[in-house]
């Protein structure tokens, strides 16, 4: 074995020109590299990292003339075990929620090669995307998912035909790196060595306990996929390297035209580690984007990095300068709150929704949603007035208190047909708000068929059927699914519904109609006083694609009374027809005999298609 100074510019463990390069950041003067043979507890080699191998606070060593292919490594810092933050895998983490019997956690020096088969990130434009957010474990862990490898990356692969049928283009994964869900490193935390990988704590009956972390919004080993989300056991066979399963998932999703983005929660990490991490996942795992939680310096550094200029970078808020490409996006919580309030009929929300619905900035994209993991599911949003987080063990104190929800007349589950029908209608209304607004829509997994968390709006610490998606297959779930699928199809069909630039509310192309116009009881004029809860939004498809002489009229009535909305006069063609209506058959929208208005039942949405001949029906 030959040991010499390594390359400190490359962090972690890497094979460079046949030599093993190890670099670790530490301010300690007592750092030892430990090399283990086949996961044995006692190191076969212990290499003291002297000052001559130190560059500032980075130790780097290069090892050659030895085969370390099947070896594992860790460090000792001040005589305490330390896992490399840049480790590409972590041993003994394959069982979610169960502590391993091993008390030493190691990392393989080499990971298996993967055949990408020419795969590359898809680089879809935000305007063409339909985001779908999921927790890898929760998405298929329930038996109702009917997949073979439940709760895993492979389980997602099994669901690709379903995602394709729905029309999804982009998966947003909740953290799927090696975060600590059970306080695995809590003892080392108490020793002060792994405090950076600390665990959340809570009080149950006055006693401090370690809360299981189902969501993963905590610090962790950011370069390693989560082993317990894999269907294979790491380390026993190079052909069963669990990192391969994540790569296989990305490759197969890409073949189906579906992107992969992942959330990353950075807290007190160095800017260099965060940038290295994002670059690593894009380069090594071919992911298409990241949703970052971190301070402004990290966001600006990642956003300005030329290596990531085409990678989707999603944040809570971004107001920086426009890059070479429109790759930054804002998570639009304002849209959620406005849409929720209008949905349940609150006053003074119509104008706010009209503005939010057409919001599509040129500087960065905007991600619109009405539900997310941090809050009610869509079914619970229309079924509960209050959160029900008792199982979290915090006396229902945790979770958002201002949910802007409405139970439609009865709290929780009910057998009353009238309430059930109203809830289904409200779910359809909500999905319409999200999927037919400008910007990029996001659906929370399970919302497309009415998944429930039994009123829990913060199941971060629950690993059960409550936090897992329950795959429903009944009359109502099918209605919601078909509605969602049809809305996605409509959005994709007409470019005017998913432009990459803002709508101008003018007829710049001189096709006879503005790209977007609003209508009330009179055509071309929509009152927006505080008590108004209905409006017609008309989109001219000709502004999205030349020669498409269609008008898409989205009629919203969030009032508990029926209303008429005026339809602009169009000549020639087939005139106006109802494409979709959220109301039940007996309450379906009705177009007047003269074709100049549409009657909407209470709390309903209707989508009309206007077919006309060019040059006729201009602004009448």
VOGU-3710 file (C-alpha; in Angstrom, 3 decimals, decimal comma):
1> xxxxxxxxxx> 0,000/0,000/0,000  1,365/3,380/-1,020  0,060/6,478/0,784  0,635/10,019/-0,418  -0,981/13,456/-0,455  -4,350/13,397/-2,203  -6,360/15,917/-4,183  -8,199/18,136/-1,642  -10,396/19,677/-4,351  -12,366/16,431/-4,689
11> xxxxxxxxxx> -14,292/15,626/-1,515  -15,388/12,196/-0,340  -14,024/8,903/-1,602  -13,279/8,655/-5,335  -11,186/6,475/-7,610  -8,931/8,730/-9,697  -6,586/7,184/-12,281  -6,626/3,876/-10,427  -5,870/5,454/-7,045  -8,234/5,897/-4,094
21> xxxxxxxxxx> -8,614/9,540/-3,122  -10,083/10,367/0,319  -10,849/13,954/1,369  -12,603/14,996/4,573  -13,271/18,375/6,183  -12,417/18,688/9,896  -10,938/21,300/12,202  -9,593/18,551/14,500  -5,932/17,633/14,770  -6,771/13,975/15,374
31> xxxxxxxxxx> -8,258/12,403/12,240  -7,867/8,740/11,271  -9,073/7,038/8,079  -10,335/3,522/8,877  -10,593/0,883/6,156  -12,731/-2,206/6,803  -12,820/-5,543/5,015  -16,373/-6,796/4,291  -18,125/-4,672/6,943  -16,168/-6,125/9,863
41> xxxxxxxxxx> -16,269/-4,051/13,022  -12,511/-3,789/13,313  -10,549/-1,789/10,775  -7,964/-3,675/8,743  -6,075/-0,453/8,025  -5,878/2,687/10,143  -4,280/5,645/8,387  -3,449/8,671/10,513  -3,961/11,865/8,523  -0,965/14,046/9,390
51> xxxxxxxxxx> -0,530/17,761/8,939  1,336/17,219/5,666  -1,935/15,893/4,208  -3,929/18,869/5,448  -5,024/21,887/3,419  -6,733/24,349/5,725  -9,421/22,179/7,313  -9,417/19,601/4,524  -7,467/16,374/4,939  -6,688/14,497/1,728
61> xxxxxxxxxx> -4,866/11,261/1,100  -4,311/9,100/-1,984  -3,851/5,321/-1,641  -2,507/3,032/-4,350  -0,929/-0,404/-4,827  -3,841/-2,095/-3,027  -7,254/-3,393/-4,102  -9,931/-1,776/-1,957  -12,846/-2,637/-4,244  -14,781/-4,585/-1,616
71> xxxxxxxxxx> -13,702/-2,456/1,338  -15,660/-0,021/3,484  -14,491/3,109/5,202  -15,223/5,564/7,990  -13,220/8,038/10,022  -12,287/8,543/13,637  -12,178/12,146/14,772  -10,881/12,696/18,283  -11,344/8,943/18,826  -15,032/8,996/17,899
81> xxxxxxxxxx> -16,464/7,300/14,783  -17,411/9,694/12,006  -19,203/9,009/8,740  -18,060/10,871/5,657  -20,713/13,508/4,784  -19,880/12,803/1,122  -20,452/9,047/1,468  -22,294/7,602/-1,538  -23,926/4,837/0,540  -24,319/3,996/4,246
91> xxxxxxxxxx> -24,415/0,405/5,514  -27,049/-1,106/7,816  -29,780/1,400/6,972  -31,962/-0,892/4,880  -34,832/-1,331/7,368  -36,998/1,758/7,742  -37,796/2,520/11,375  -35,641/-0,257/12,870  -32,248/0,142/14,460  -29,563/-2,146/13,150
101> xxxxxxxxxx> -27,717/-4,460/15,516  -24,489/-3,038/14,121  -23,014/-0,174/16,085  -20,557/0,918/13,390  -21,896/2,498/10,219  -19,626/2,360/7,205  -19,580/3,361/3,568  -18,485/1,268/0,581  -15,389/2,547/-1,143  -16,702/1,566/-4,571
111> xxxxxxxxxx> -20,282/1,470/-5,857  -21,442/-0,586/-8,794  -21,395/0,736/-12,349  -24,738/1,378/-14,027  -25,769/1,176/-17,653  -27,652/4,389/-18,363  -28,359/3,287/-21,931  -27,741/6,799/-23,229  -30,089/8,469/-20,735  -29,914/12,196/-20,068
121> xxxxxxxxxx> -32,060/14,679/-18,096  -35,179/15,598/-20,077  -35,005/19,395/-19,638  -38,745/19,882/-20,051  -39,933/23,465/-20,031  -41,870/24,416/-16,903  -44,792/25,408/-19,098  -45,117/21,825/-20,338  -44,878/20,216/-16,903  -47,459/18,598/-14,645
131> xxxxxxxxxx> -45,777/18,128/-11,248  -46,755/15,233/-8,987  -45,405/15,201/-5,431  -44,901/11,988/-3,504  -43,127/10,320/-0,619  -41,226/7,332/-2,001  -42,221/5,039/0,861  -45,755/6,317/1,296  -46,624/6,262/-2,408  -46,756/2,464/-2,732
141> xxxxxxxxxx> -46,326/1,086/0,811  -50,033/0,301/1,258  -51,249/-3,086/0,048  -53,852/-1,172/-1,923  -51,074/-0,008/-4,282  -50,965/-3,557/-5,693  -47,276/-3,346/-6,530  -44,777/-6,096/-5,800  -42,013/-3,966/-4,252  -44,050/-1,744/-1,957
151> xxxxxxxxxx> -42,588/1,478/-0,584  -39,524/1,496/-2,828  -37,956/3,106/-5,865  -38,921/-0,016/-7,778  -42,498/0,467/-6,620  -42,481/3,776/-8,462  -41,239/1,986/-11,584  -44,218/-0,356/-11,320  -46,519/2,683/-11,246  -45,116/4,271/-14,424
161> xxxxxxxxxx> -48,051/3,087/-16,607  -50,426/4,716/-14,114  -48,480/7,985/-14,122  -48,438/7,983/-17,927  -52,191/7,405/-18,081  -52,778/10,300/-15,693  -50,538/12,579/-17,751  -47,817/13,376/-15,200  -44,564/14,804/-16,576  -42,515/15,494/-13,443
171> xxxxxxxxxx> -42,196/13,670/-10,125  -41,162/15,700/-7,111  -39,792/13,350/-4,468  -39,816/14,277/-0,822  -36,279/13,746/0,598  -34,931/10,410/-0,626  -31,360/10,759/0,561  -30,122/8,949/3,670  -31,825/10,924/6,400  -32,169/9,521/9,920
181> xxxxxxxxxx> -35,755/8,462/10,618  -35,200/6,892/14,042  -32,350/8,648/15,806  -29,861/6,120/14,503  -26,952/8,389/15,338  -28,416/9,845/18,535  -25,679/8,414/20,776  -23,006/9,932/18,588  -24,953/13,165/18,729  -24,796/13,074/22,532
191> xxxxxxxxxx> -21,052/12,557/22,241  -20,917/15,774/20,252  -19,481/14,187/17,118  -22,490/13,858/14,845  -24,492/16,791/16,116  -24,929/17,875/12,522  -27,029/14,755/11,980  -29,251/15,269/15,014  -32,809/14,065/15,267  -36,046/15,816/16,053
201> xxxxxxxxxx> -37,448/15,465/19,551  -40,939/15,748/20,988  -42,679/15,398/24,319  -45,262/12,677/24,881  -46,962/12,673/28,294  -44,278/15,021/29,519  -41,414/12,709/28,526  -38,930/13,650/25,823  -38,808/10,990/23,137  -37,358/10,616/19,683
211> xxxxxxxxxx> -40,009/11,195/17,002  -39,909/8,967/13,953  -39,236/11,052/10,897  -41,381/9,862/8,006  -40,994/12,913/5,765  -37,233/13,436/5,948  -36,996/17,212/6,313  -33,853/17,023/8,351  -30,130/16,880/7,821  -28,568/13,707/6,596
221> xxxxxxxxxx> -26,060/12,090/4,291  -27,002/14,026/1,207  -24,950/12,061/-1,333  -26,469/8,649/-0,545  -29,920/7,459/-1,706  -32,061/6,208/1,159  -31,315/2,492/1,510  -34,657/1,639/3,096  -36,407/2,988/-0,007  -34,731/0,237/-2,019
231> xxxxxxxxxx> -36,012/-3,290/-2,589  -32,526/-4,809/-2,320  -30,054/-5,318/0,507  -26,962/-3,197/0,118  -23,457/-4,620/0,288  -24,027/-8,365/-0,095  -23,715/-8,393/-3,859  -22,401/-5,718/-6,211  -25,299/-6,489/-8,517  -27,665/-5,555/-5,695
241> xxxxxxxxxx> -26,154/-2,170/-4,937  -29,131/-0,097/-3,767  -27,882/3,042/-5,518  -28,565/1,246/-8,785  -32,260/1,052/-8,006  -32,580/4,822/-7,790  -30,760/5,123/-11,100  -32,979/2,486/-12,659  -36,023/4,400/-11,474  -34,768/7,629/-13,067
251> xxxxxxxxxx> -33,836/5,883/-16,310  -37,206/4,149/-16,663  -39,124/7,313/-15,804  -37,116/9,200/-18,411  -37,986/6,556/-20,992  -41,623/7,301/-20,204  -41,021/11,042/-20,594  -41,250/11,740/-16,858  -38,734/13,919/-15,032  -37,440/13,425/-11,480
261> xxxxxxxxxx> -36,887/16,268/-9,016  -36,002/15,823/-5,347  -36,365/17,972/-2,251  -33,188/18,689/-0,267  -33,251/20,192/3,196  -29,993/22,035/3,927  -29,454/23,433/7,400  -26,109/24,914/8,469  -24,312/23,128/5,681  -21,467/24,828/3,855
271> xxxxxxxxxx> -22,217/26,398/0,502  -19,578/24,203/-1,120  -21,171/20,990/0,194  -24,608/22,058/-1,034  -23,315/22,928/-4,487  -21,304/19,692/-4,656  -24,407/17,761/-3,616  -26,729/19,190/-6,256  -24,095/18,770/-8,951  -23,507/15,183/-7,836
281> xxxxxxxxxx> -27,165/14,182/-8,076  -27,520/15,794/-11,493  -24,338/14,171/-12,786  -24,492/10,796/-11,039  -28,254/10,187/-10,868  -29,449/12,229/-13,852  -32,150/13,994/-11,833  -33,858/16,877/-13,581  -34,213/19,264/-10,671  -34,046/19,949/-6,960
291> xxxxxxxxxx> -36,351/21,718/-4,533  -33,993/23,427/-2,098  -34,534/24,484/1,486  -31,621/26,604/2,597  -30,383/30,133/3,119  -30,200/32,776/0,407  -26,478/32,334/-0,201  -26,934/28,664/-1,053  -29,849/29,402/-3,381  -28,016/32,119/-5,268
301> xxxxxxxxxx> -24,886/30,010/-5,611  -26,781/27,038/-6,990  -28,906/29,237/-9,263  -25,846/30,950/-10,754  -23,855/27,766/-11,315  -23,356/27,267/-15,090  -23,236/23,486/-14,625  -26,850/23,675/-13,365  -28,123/26,258/-15,865  -30,672/23,806/-17,317
311> xxxxxxxxxx> -31,489/22,040/-14,048  -34,808/22,901/-12,402  -34,103/24,768/-9,161  -37,237/25,195/-7,040  -37,402/27,369/-3,928  -39,999/28,918/-1,646  -39,293/32,306/-3,189  -36,888/33,492/-5,850  -36,445/37,081/-7,006  -32,960/36,884/-8,448
321> xxxxxxxxxx> -31,832/37,758/-11,927  -32,924/35,739/-14,936  -30,408/33,126/-16,009  -29,568/31,803/-19,454  -32,632/29,594/-19,190  -35,804/29,884/-17,123  -34,750/27,186/-14,682  -35,729/28,775/-11,343  -39,222/28,318/-9,894  -41,203/29,581/-6,893
331> xxxxxxxxxx> -43,351/27,333/-4,724  -46,540/29,393/-4,733  -48,157/29,111/-1,314  -50,142/32,281/-2,020  -52,034/30,480/-4,774  -52,920/27,723/-2,318  -54,445/30,065/0,251  -56,325/32,194/-2,270  -57,752/29,194/-4,131  -58,802/27,491/-0,888
341> xxxxxxxxxx> -60,679/30,546/0,331  -62,489/31,041/-2,961  -63,293/27,325/-3,113  -65,210/27,443/0,151  -66,940/30,685/-0,782  -65,113/33,306/1,272  -65,699/36,944/0,426  -63,293/39,178/-1,477  -61,261/36,379/-3,065  -62,316/36,558/-6,724
351> xxxxxxxxxx> -59,945/39,300/-7,863  -57,078/37,729/-5,934  -57,743/34,406/-7,665  -58,003/36,022/-11,099  -54,567/37,563/-10,584  -53,052/34,389/-9,127  -54,493/32,291/-11,929  -52,759/34,295/-14,657  -49,510/34,804/-12,745  -46,679/33,549/-14,958
361> xxxxxxxxxx> -43,518/35,661/-14,500  -40,837/35,896/-17,170  -37,986/35,810/-14,658  -38,834/32,493/-13,016  -41,536/29,860/-13,108  -44,273/29,506/-10,511  -45,520/26,182/-9,092  -49,248/26,290/-8,265  -50,924/23,880/-5,866  -53,930/23,809/-3,579
371> xxxxxxxxxx> -52,628/20,978/-1,371  -49,153/19,790/-0,445  -47,644/17,333/2,012  -47,564/20,071/4,642  -51,315/20,285/5,184  -54,599/18,568/4,357  -54,966/16,260/1,385  -57,549/17,487/-1,108  -60,165/15,038/0,181  -59,568/16,182/3,760
381> xxxxxxxxxx> -59,691/19,827/2,692  -63,365/19,370/1,822  -64,112/16,929/4,675  -62,705/18,567/7,824  -63,115/21,979/9,400  -60,360/21,266/11,910  -57,075/19,362/11,931  -57,035/16,000/13,732  -53,391/15,355/14,618  -53,935/13,541/17,900
391> xxxxxxxxxx> -51,879/10,515/16,785  -48,812/12,719/16,473  -48,539/12,758/20,261  -48,492/16,534/20,621  -52,065/17,061/21,837  -53,075/18,372/18,404  -50,826/21,406/18,833  -48,699/20,715/15,769  -49,620/21,397/12,165  -51,159/24,390/10,439
401> xxxxxxxxxx> -54,159/25,961/12,177  -55,292/28,115/9,259  -56,287/25,573/6,642  -59,155/27,453/4,946  -61,027/24,160/4,763  -64,739/23,333/4,826  -66,252/19,944/5,650  -69,322/20,449/3,423  -71,701/19,931/6,331  -70,301/17,130/8,491
411> xxxxxxxxxx> -66,901/16,564/10,057  -64,998/13,591/8,660  -66,420/10,449/7,126  -70,105/10,381/6,268  -72,644/8,213/4,486  -74,868/11,123/3,491  -75,069/11,111/-0,289  -75,699/14,852/-0,558  -72,504/15,669/1,361  -70,462/13,089/-0,529
421> xxxxxxxxxx> -71,611/14,492/-3,880  -70,765/18,020/-2,757  -67,284/16,932/-1,678  -66,621/15,260/-5,026  -67,763/18,413/-6,792  -65,521/20,599/-4,620  -62,538/18,347/-5,333  -63,192/18,709/-9,057  -63,474/22,475/-8,648  -60,161/22,623/-6,813
431> xxxxxxxxxx> -58,359/20,530/-9,421  -59,685/22,838/-12,134  -58,277/25,874/-10,346  -54,827/24,289/-10,245  -54,670/22,605/-13,647  -56,145/25,417/-15,734  -54,182/28,281/-14,205  -51,052/29,660/-15,832  -47,759/28,586/-14,346  -46,921/24,979/-13,507
441> xxxxxxxxxx> -49,521/22,852/-11,673  -48,619/20,448/-8,870  -50,803/17,587/-7,655  -50,213/15,887/-4,300  -50,103/12,126/-4,841  -53,455/10,534/-4,139  -55,452/13,736/-4,587  -56,388/12,584/-8,072  -58,663/9,909/-6,569  -59,507/11,226/-3,090
451> xxxxxxxxxx> -56,833/9,939/-0,722  -57,411/10,801/2,949  -55,196/11,156/6,024  -58,204/11,116/8,343  -57,911/14,832/9,002  -54,228/14,772/9,968  -52,563/17,752/8,322  -49,055/17,021/9,606  -48,327/13,238/9,670  -44,573/13,811/9,624
461> xxxxxxxxxx> -44,037/11,235/12,379  -46,520/8,551/11,296  -45,517/5,561/9,206  -48,833/3,810/8,626  -51,876/3,723/6,374  -52,655/7,273/7,533  -49,532/8,713/5,928  -49,403/6,186/3,074  -51,452/6,690/-0,066  -54,549/4,483/0,058
471> xxxxxxxxxx> -55,338/3,549/-3,524  -59,102/3,784/-3,817  -61,127/2,044/-6,496  -64,731/3,082/-6,131  -67,270/5,124/-8,048  -66,240/8,468/-6,565  -62,507/7,880/-6,845  -62,962/6,964/-10,509  -64,948/10,144/-11,104  -62,183/12,261/-9,585
481> xxxxxxxxxx> -59,456/10,383/-11,457  -61,188/10,731/-14,826  -61,794/14,426/-14,163  -58,114/14,961/-13,337  -56,971/13,037/-16,392  -59,309/14,988/-18,678  -58,145/18,344/-17,293  -54,507/17,402/-17,879  -55,378/16,300/-21,413  -57,150/19,614/-22,055
491> xxxxxxxxxx> -54,227/21,623/-20,677  -51,743/19,790/-22,887  -53,967/19,985/-25,972  -54,236/23,768/-26,032  -50,979/25,690/-25,767  -52,835/28,803/-24,599  -53,404/26,997/-21,297  -49,688/26,455/-20,698  -47,728/29,279/-22,273  -44,175/29,997/-21,140
501> xxxxxxxxxx> -44,873/33,736/-21,163  -47,484/35,887/-19,375  -50,911/36,427/-20,874  -51,423/40,054/-21,960  -55,242/40,283/-22,009  -54,945/41,839/-25,479  -55,241/40,730/-29,099  -51,648/41,334/-30,128  -51,917/38,765/-32,929  -55,137/40,304/-34,277
511> xxxxxxxxxx> -57,034/37,022/-34,357  -60,301/38,540/-33,165  -60,089/37,757/-29,464  -57,638/38,634/-26,674  -55,531/35,813/-25,266  -57,436/36,084/-21,953  -60,645/37,909/-21,090  -63,055/37,969/-18,156  -66,850/37,822/-18,275  -69,683/38,246/-15,805
521> xxxxxxxxxx> -73,423/38,592/-16,349  -72,428/40,740/-19,335  -69,821/39,682/-21,868  -66,412/41,384/-21,649  -67,053/42,780/-18,196  -66,597/40,951/-14,897  -67,556/42,663/-11,635  -65,208/41,837/-8,754  -66,873/43,359/-5,690  -66,238/41,566/-2,410
531> xxxxxxxxxx> -69,510/39,608/-2,613  -68,929/38,275/-6,161  -67,880/34,637/-6,369  -68,374/33,807/-10,065  -66,502/34,662/-13,247  -65,884/33,393/-16,748  -62,267/33,183/-17,936  -61,985/32,876/-21,713  -58,779/31,837/-23,456  -58,208/32,199/-27,197
541> xxxxxxxxxx> -56,353/29,126/-28,446  -55,192/31,032/-31,536  -52,733/32,925/-29,332  -51,086/29,663/-28,347  -51,073/27,978/-31,729  -51,854/29,692/-35,009  -54,916/28,447/-36,841  -56,618/26,887/-33,823  -59,947/28,687/-33,907  -61,132/27,601/-30,483
551> xxxxxxxxxx> -62,122/29,449/-27,342  -61,799/27,793/-23,938  -64,234/29,330/-21,480  -63,724/28,313/-17,833  -66,829/29,236/-15,846  -66,369/29,377/-12,083  -69,272/29,675/-9,660  -68,101/29,315/-6,062  -71,339/30,792/-4,711  -73,980/28,681/-2,986
561> xxxxxxxxxx> -76,553/30,062/-5,456  -76,831/29,465/-9,203  -75,640/32,170/-11,599  -75,642/32,981/-15,296  -72,444/33,991/-17,065  -72,475/35,705/-20,428  -70,851/34,069/-23,454  -69,345/36,225/-26,209  -71,117/35,883/-29,533  -69,232/33,788/-32,058
571> xxxxxxxxxx> -70,259/33,214/-35,673  -69,716/30,215/-37,877  -68,290/26,954/-36,717  -70,086/24,859/-34,135  -70,606/27,595/-31,563  -70,447/26,894/-27,820  -70,551/23,449/-26,238  -69,991/22,155/-22,718  -66,810/20,104/-22,469  -66,741/19,370/-18,730
581> xxxxxxxxxx> -68,961/20,181/-15,756  -68,129/19,393/-12,125  -71,781/19,194/-11,096  -73,858/16,009/-11,005  -76,077/15,205/-13,986  -79,184/16,857/-12,595  -77,206/20,076/-11,955  -75,212/20,207/-15,190  -74,573/23,599/-16,735  -76,981/24,677/-19,480
591> xxxxxxxxxx> -76,253/26,949/-22,431  -79,108/29,294/-23,329  -80,941/28,793/-26,618  -79,392/31,898/-28,134  -75,932/30,720/-27,086  -75,200/33,946/-25,221  -75,118/32,681/-21,631  -74,520/29,605/-19,510  -76,377/28,762/-16,291  -74,182/27,350/-13,524
601> xxxxxxxxxx> -75,435/25,408/-10,529  -74,147/26,346/-7,055  -70,479/25,624/-6,285  -69,631/24,276/-9,721  -67,178/24,724/-12,554  -67,920/24,247/-16,240  -65,537/24,279/-19,180  -66,955/25,292/-22,543  -65,375/25,100/-25,966  -66,231/27,724/-28,564
611> xxxxxxxxxx> -65,731/26,826/-32,213  -65,787/29,728/-34,702  -64,665/30,782/-38,148  -61,787/33,265/-38,449  -62,784/36,877/-38,920  -66,173/36,452/-37,276  -67,484/37,113/-33,805  -64,892/39,685/-32,854  -65,410/41,042/-29,368  -69,212/40,935/-29,426
//
